[in-house]
Amino acid sequence: MLLLAALAASETARAAPLAPTGLGTAPHSTPGVEVSAYTGVERAWLRESACSGAACDALRVDLVTGAEVGVALARPVGLYAHAAYVSEEMDAALYAAPGYAAGGGLRFTLPLRPLLAVHAWAGVEHQLTATEDLSERVSSWAVDGGATLRGGDAANGFVGWIGLGVVPWSSTPAVVLDGDVTLALDARIPVEGVAGVMLVSEPLFGPWNDRTRLGAGVSASAGYRTGVTGFVSVLH
């Protein structure tokens, strides 16, 4: 029963910022803004805290659609925030519920060369799914961070990155099976690899505005959270 209930558990649906575009990091550049829409699927490996043995592990799947805003304030610091609708359905646990996810934090950039930089982030994430009468519900809070190595930048039309994310702390209480079972769940192995690519258009308004561009990309993670997210962005 514990394993079936754990299958309905939920961790936060997004963690890292969508893409390290490098806005606002070039010499003499001004602050930049990114607005993105995204959708994706993610699997998270969880373990019931008070249980021991292989039967305590669980796999959770989320379908997510949301939006993110990023602001490059001044070198090397920026902010990001995202919010999403989450659809969660676990046949094995007889659990199906919608909900939301939200999070944000700080991001930092360390330029190494004109088209090479290290990006890092640290943030807080929250997710909640529940049935209509709230008899079954899963709430999650997590602190996460990480770093990526970025090649290219938005001004040159291509961005690629690879790195590592960690979840040093998380709390996921779950009430499932018509409220009969309460569980505390943790990340199975709170480390994941992250990577992605993004293509960026030429300036939309020619010589009158060389900043505003469109972008589209894919980000992926493997490890504790394994998933793929596609997104489109307006960069300015």
Buried (B, 14 or more C-beta within 10 A) or exposed (E): EBBBBBBBBBBBBBBBBBBBBBBBBBEEBEEBBBBBBBBBBBBBBBBBEEBEEEEBBBBBBBBBEBBBBBBBEEBBEBBBBBBBBBBBBBEEBBBBBBBBBBBBBBBBBEBEEEBEBBBBBBBBBEBBBBBEEEEBBBBBBBBBBBBBBBBBBBBEBBBBBBBBBBBEEBEBBBBBBEEEBEBEBBBBEBBBBBBBBBBBEEBBEEEEEEBBBBBBBBBBBEBBBBBBBEBBBBBE
